[in-house]
């Protein structure tokens, strides 16, 4: 048996009122059943009236919709029942009735109800039904009568308060127990859900781990080597085994570090190139490998790996950071691609381009020479039509000669052999010469050429004036070529913080963002250029970048389709 039916329903549910009334009916039936045996019937009217009152209120407890009433009205049932039982008591001997104890059944019900006021109601109701008739018939002349009148209500009140307090505490404990059970059930549900999610996550993690393991083992053409922050190797894929000739367990058990597979001379050159005077120890060598590795970005460079038999292998290595569970860097990942075939292909391609260029330059020079002889022929002057033909032939021959020169230059760039004469060069002079060269070209294309620089300054760099002029010429040529009639090309020079920035800005057709990274690739042409049928073969920007990089500079580009393009050349300056 739980406490719920005893203490919960009256204050909480507004239901089961008849259930609480059943003990009162039971004691009334018991009293009426034993009445003939007791012989204490003194007033049939009072007994009948009290019985009818109890029966009536019991019927009301059964038929009335107590759920729709306030809980306070439910207390009327035991109060009225207490009155009815009081009448039965007085009809069976009054104070001396053997049935006086039955008054405590509804009294306890009232006292159990929520609220301290119900304790007072219970006490008053019990005093009224048990002492009321006697008080009305007594003149209270004796001290004992006075004590009885004062003592009984106090005792009943204290008993009601005790019952009410016990019930209140039981209700609080029951509420706490219910809350604990609800919390336990909630925790149990959460635990079951978490357990199911954990099993699901474990299953997914196992599947992902199996998939990654399969992918790891399937990569055999690239060497993937993982290290901790000190460079010690802790991951070695089958591609590394194939490329370097070292089994995975051998690499891991030997305690190799990443610099062990690199040529020391290259690491030393890299350290010197970044201006680090630190001796080439293990830490300095690792720093040289990962110096330019940043969050979310890889450093891609060409290196040379060395095998255990001292044979060497040219590779392109992409170095990235390894991120741990707490988003902290825990090591590095080096993905190497064998460049042997690519290097051989590039060598053969450059040899072919160089050979073809040399073979073309000789007959072109001869053609230009003979064209010049025809133009200077004194025996028979050329007609205007013949002169026009010679101009067309000479112009196209010069164009071919420039193309051959560009091809030769790009071959020299790829081979790292193109000449640069380092001397003090004033950039203002270079820009003025370039502007003078392209003013007539821009005018012929109905494009305005604007030069913005401080003529009173002298910005000096260490470099080759001819090559720098060639770079600016290439940028101006593209700007004019891609600008529509009525457009504008701006050539500007700004010096700041020991750097000089040359900007060539046009109002041309622009370049898509997705193609900007490919602009300096040989023979690449933007989709906007091909769709607009702008002539060109895609060598100018490759040559320009090579010249800028050779001067320890940087070439950047920003563009918006339909708005225009801006190329910036950033170069280090010198103070003279």
LUMLUMSE-671695 format. One record per residue (C-alpha): x, y, z; residue in one letter. Coordinates in steps of 0.5 Angstrom, whole numbers, padded with zeros to 4 digits, always signed. Each point is the difference from the previous one (the first is absolute). Layout:
REM residues N
XYZA ...
This chain:
REM residues 576
+0000+0000+0000X +0003+0007-0002X -0001+0007+0003X -0003+0002-0006X -0007-0001+0001X +0000+0002+0007X +0003+0007-0001X +0000+0002-0007X -0006+0000-0003X -0004+0005+0004X +0005+0005-0001X +0002-0002-0007X -0005-0004-0004X -0007+0002+0002X -0002-0007-0001X -0001-0006+0004X -0004+0004+0005X -0005-0006+0001X +0006-0004+0002X +0002+0004+0006X -0007+0000+0002X +0000-0008+0000X +0003+0000+0007X -0006+0004+0003X -0005-0004-0003X +0003-0006+0002X +0001+0002+0008X -0008+0003-0001X -0002-0007-0003X +0004-0003+0006X -0003+0004+0005X -0007-0001-0002X +0001-0007-0001X +0002-0001+0008X -0005+0005+0002X -0005-0005+0002X +0005-0004+0004X +0002+0006+0004X -0006+0003+0002X +0002+0007+0000X -0005+0003-0005X -0003+0006+0004X -0003+0004-0006X -0002-0003-0006X -0001+0006-0004X +0007+0002+0001X +0003-0006-0002X -0004+0000-0006X +0001+0007-0002X +0008-0001+0001X -0001-0006-0004X -0003+0003-0006X +0005+0006+0000X +0005-0005-0001X -0003-0004-0005X -0002+0007-0004X +0007+0002+0000X +0003-0006-0002X -0005+0000-0006X +0002+0007-0001X +0008-0003+0000X -0002-0005-0005X -0004+0004-0005X +0002+0007+0000X +0006+0002-0005X +0005+0002+0005X +0005+0001-0005X -0003+0006-0002X +0000+0003+0007X +0006+0003+0004X +0003-0005+0005X -0002+0005+0006X -0008-0003-0002X +0002-0007+0001X +0001+0001+0008X -0007+0001+0000X -0001-0007-0001X +0004-0002+0007X -0003+0006+0004X -0007-0002-0002X +0001-0007+0001X +0003+0002+0007X -0007+0004+0002X -0004-0007-0002X +0005-0004+0004X -0001+0005+0006X -0008-0001-0001X +0001-0007+0000X +0005+0000+0007X -0005+0005+0003X -0006-0005-0002X +0004-0006+0004X +0001+0003+0007X +0004+0007-0002X +0006+0001+0004X +0000-0008+0002X -0001-0003-0006X +0004-0006-0002X +0000+0003-0007X +0004+0007+0001X +0006-0003-0003X -0003+0000-0007X +0000+0008+0000X +0008-0001-0001X -0001-0003-0007X -0002+0006-0003X +0004+0004+0004X +0006-0003-0002X -0002+0001-0007X -0001+0008+0001X +0007+0000+0004X +0003-0003-0006X -0002+0005-0005X +0005+0004-0003X +0001+0007+0004X +0001+0002+0007X -0007+0003+0000X -0003-0007-0001X +0003-0002+0007X -0004+0006+0003X -0006-0003-0004X +0000-0007+0003X +0001+0002+0007X -0006+0005+0000X -0004-0005-0004X +0002-0005+0005X -0001+0004+0006X -0007+0002-0003X -0003-0007-0001X +0003-0003+0007X -0001+0006+0005X -0005+0005-0004X -0006-0004+0003X +0003+0000+0007X +0002+0007+0000X -0007+0002-0002X -0003-0004+0006X +0005+0002+0005X +0001+0006+0004X +0007+0000+0001X +0000+0001+0008X +0005-0005+0002X +0007+0001-0001X +0001-0007-0003X -0005+0002-0006X +0004+0006-0001X +0006-0004-0001X -0003-0005-0004X -0003+0005-0005X +0007+0003+0000X +0004-0006+0000X -0003-0004-0006X +0000+0005-0005X +0008+0001+0001X +0001-0007+0000X -0004-0001-0006X +0004+0006-0003X +0007-0003+0001X -0002-0007-0002X -0003+0003-0007X +0006+0004+0000X +0005-0006+0001X -0004-0004-0005X +0000+0006-0005X +0008+0001+0000X +0001-0008+0000X -0004+0000-0007X +0003+0007-0002X +0007-0003+0001X -0002-0007-0003X -0003+0004-0006X +0007+0003-0001X +0003-0006+0001X -0004-0003-0006X +0001+0006-0004X +0007-0001+0001X +0000-0007-0002X -0004+0001-0006X +0005+0005-0002X +0005-0005+0001X -0003-0005-0003X -0002+0004-0006X +0008+0002+0000X +0002-0007+0000X -0005-0002-0006X +0003+0006-0004X +0007-0001+0002X -0001-0008-0002X -0003+0003-0007X +0006+0004-0001X +0004-0005+0002X -0003-0005-0005X +0000+0005-0005X +0007+0002+0001X +0002-0008+0000X -0004-0001-0007X +0004+0007-0002X +0006-0003+0002X -0001-0007-0003X -0002+0004-0006X +0006+0005+0000X +0005-0006+0001X -0003-0004-0006X +0001+0006-0004X +0007+0001+0003X +0002-0007-0002X -0003+0001-0007X +0004+0006-0001X +0006-0002+0003X +0000-0006-0004X -0002+0004-0006X +0006+0005+0001X +0005-0006+0001X -0002-0003-0006X +0001+0007-0003X +0007+0000+0003X +0002-0006-0002X -0003+0001-0007X +0005+0006-0001X +0006-0003-0003X +0002+0006-0005X +0001+0005+0005X +0004+0000+0006X -0004+0002+0007X +0004+0001+0006X -0002+0002+0006X +0004+0003+0006X -0001+0003+0007X +0002+0007+0002X +0007-0002+0000X +0001-0003-0007X +0000-0007+0003X -0004-0004-0005X -0006-0004+0002X -0004-0001-0006X +0003-0004-0006X -0005-0002-0006X +0002-0005-0006X +0001+0005-0004X +0006+0002+0004X +0002-0007+0000X +0000+0000-0007X +0004+0007-0001X +0005-0001+0005X +0001-0007+0000X -0001-0001+0008X -0005-0004+0003X -0005+0003+0005X +0002-0004+0006X +0007+0002-0002X -0001+0007+0000X -0004+0001+0006X +0004-0005+0004X +0007+0004-0002X -0003+0006+0003X +0001+0004-0007X -0001+0008+0000X -0003+0003-0006X +0007+0003-0002X +0003-0006+0000X -0003-0001-0007X +0002+0007-0003X +0007+0002-0003X +0003+0004+0005X +0003+0005-0005X -0007+0002-0002X -0002+0001+0007X +0006+0004+0002X -0001+0004-0007X -0008+0001+0003X +0003+0003+0007X +0004+0005-0004X -0005+0002-0004X -0005+0002+0005X +0006+0004+0004X +0001-0005+0006X +0007+0000+0002X -0002-0006+0005X +0005-0006-0001X -0003-0006-0004X -0003-0004+0006X -0006-0005+0000X -0004+0006+0002X +0002+0005-0005X -0001-0005-0005X -0007-0002+0002X -0001+0008+0000X +0002+0001-0007X -0005-0006-0002X -0006+0003+0003X +0002+0008+0001X -0006+0002-0005X -0005-0005+0002X -0006+0003+0003X -0007-0002+0003X -0004-0003-0006X +0006+0002-0005X +0005-0005-0003X +0007+0002-0002X +0002-0003-0007X +0007+0000-0002X +0005-0005-0004X +0005-0004+0004X +0004-0006-0001X -0001-0006+0004X +0006-0005+0002X -0001-0007+0000X +0004-0005+0005X +0005-0002-0006X +0001+0008-0001X -0003+0000-0006X -0004+0007-0001X -0008+0001-0002X -0002+0007-0002X -0007+0001+0003X -0005+0005+0001X -0002+0000+0007X -0007+0003+0003X +0001+0002+0008X -0006+0001+0004X -0002+0000+0007X -0003-0006+0004X -0005+0003+0005X -0002-0004+0006X -0007-0001+0004X +0001+0007+0003X +0001+0003-0006X +0008+0001+0002X +0006-0002-0005X +0002-0006+0002X +0005-0002-0006X +0001+0001-0008X -0002-0004-0006X +0005+0000-0006X -0003-0003-0006X +0005-0001-0006X -0001-0001-0007X +0006-0003-0004X +0002+0005-0005X +0005-0004-0004X -0005-0001-0006X -0002+0007+0000X +0007+0003+0000X +0002-0004-0006X -0006+0002-0003X +0001+0007+0001X +0007-0001-0002X -0002-0003-0007X -0005+0006-0001X +0005+0005+0002X +0005-0003-0005X -0005+0000-0005X -0002+0007+0001X +0007+0002+0000X +0002-0004-0006X -0007+0003-0004X +0002+0007+0002X +0007+0000-0002X -0002-0004-0007X -0006+0006-0001X +0005+0006+0002X +0005-0001-0005X -0005-0001-0006X -0004+0006+0003X +0006+0004+0000X +0002-0001-0007X -0007+0002-0002X +0000+0006+0003X +0007+0002-0003X -0002-0002-0007X -0007+0005+0001X +0005+0005+0003X +0004-0001-0007X -0006+0001-0004X -0003+0006+0004X +0007+0003-0002X +0001-0002-0007X +0002+0006-0004X +0000-0003-0007X -0008+0000+0000X -0004+0004+0005X -0006-0004+0003X -0007+0002-0002X -0004+0002+0006X -0004-0007-0001X +0007-0004+0001X +0002+0005+0006X -0007-0002+0003X +0002-0008-0001X +0007+0001+0003X -0003+0003+0006X -0005-0005+0001X +0005-0006-0001X +0005+0004+0004X -0005+0001+0006X -0002-0007+0000X +0007-0002+0000X +0002+0004+0006X -0006-0003+0003X +0003-0007-0001X +0006+0003+0003X -0003+0002+0006X -0003-0006+0001X +0006-0004-0001X +0004+0004+0005X -0006-0001+0005X +0000-0007-0001X +0008+0000+0001X -0001+0004+0006X -0005-0005+0003X +0005-0005-0001X +0005+0003+0003X -0004+0002+0006X -0002-0007+0001X +0007-0002+0000X +0002+0005+0005X +0005+0003-0005X -0003+0007-0003X +0005+0005+0002X -0002+0006+0004X +0005+0006+0001X +0000+0003+0007X +0001+0007+0000X -0003+0006+0003X -0006+0002-0004X -0005+0006+0001X -0007-0003-0001X -0003+0007-0002X +0005+0000-0006X -0003-0007-0002X -0007+0002+0001X +0001+0006-0005X +0003-0004-0005X -0006-0005+0000X -0005+0005+0000X +0003+0004-0006X +0001-0007-0004X -0008-0001+0001X -0003+0006+0000X -0001+0000-0008X -0002-0007+0001X -0005+0002+0005X -0002+0006-0004X -0001-0005-0006X -0005-0004+0004X -0004+0006+0002X +0003-0002+0008X +0002+0006+0004X +0007-0002+0003X +0001+0004+0007X +0006+0000+0004X +0000+0002+0008X +0007+0001+0003X +0004+0005+0004X +0005+0002-0005X +0004+0004+0005X +0002-0007+0003X +0005-0005-0002X -0002-0007+0002X +0006-0005-0001X +0000-0007+0000X +0005-0005-0001X -0001-0003-0006X +0000-0001-0008X -0003+0006-0003X -0001-0004-0007X -0004-0005+0004X -0004+0004+0004X -0002+0004-0006X -0002-0006-0003X -0004-0002+0006X -0004+0007-0001X -0001-0001-0007X -0003-0006+0000X -0005+0002+0006X -0002+0007-0004X +0000-0004-0007X -0006-0005+0004X -0003+0006+0003X -0001+0004-0007X -0002-0007-0004X -0005-0002+0005X -0003+0007+0001X -0006+0002-0005X +0000+0007-0004X -0001+0006+0005X +0003-0004+0006X +0006+0002+0004X +0007-0003+0002X +0003+0003+0007X +0007-0001+0001X +0003+0002+0007X +0006+0000+0005X -0001+0000+0007X +0006-0001+0005X -0001-0001+0007X +0004-0004+0006X +0006-0002-0005X -0004-0003-0005X -0003+0003-0006X -0007-0002-0003X -0001+0000-0008X -0007+0000-0002X -0003-0001-0007X -0008+0001+0001X -0005-0001-0006X -0007+0001-0001X +0000-0007-0005X -0004-0006+0000X +0002-0003+0006X +0002-0007+0003X -0004-0005+0003X +0002-0001+0008X +0001-0008-0002X +0005+0002-0005X +0005+0005+0004X +0005-0005+0003X +0001-0003-0007X +0002+0006-0004X +0007+0000+0001X +0000-0007-0003X +0003-0001-0007X -0005+0000-0006X -0006+0001+0005X -0005+0005-0003X -0006+0002+0004X -0007-0002-0002X -0002+0008-0001X +0006+0001-0005X -0001-0006-0004X -0008+0001+0000X +0002+0007-0002X +0005-0002-0006X +0005+0004+0003X +0007-0002-0003X +0006-0003+0004X +0003-0007+0002X +0000+0001+0008X +0008+0001+0001X +0000+0007+0002X -0002-0001+0007X +0004-0006+0001X +0006+0004-0002X -0002+0006+0004X +0000-0004+0006X +0006-0003-0001X +0004+0007-0001X -0004+0002+0007X +0002-0006+0004X +0007+0001-0003X +0000+0007+0003X -0002-0003+0007X -0007+0003-0001X -0007-0002+0000X -0005+0000-0006X -0008+0001+0002X -0006+0001-0003X -0007+0002+0001X -0006-0001-0005X -0007+0001-0001X -0004-0002-0006X -0003+0005-0004X +0004+0006+0004X +0007-0001-0001X +0007-0003+0003X +0006+0003+0004X +0007-0004+0000X +0004+0003+0006X +0008-0001+0000X +0003+0000+0007X +0008+0001+0000X +0005+0001+0005X +0003+0007-0001X +0007+0002+0002X +0003+0007+0003X +0005+0003-0004X 
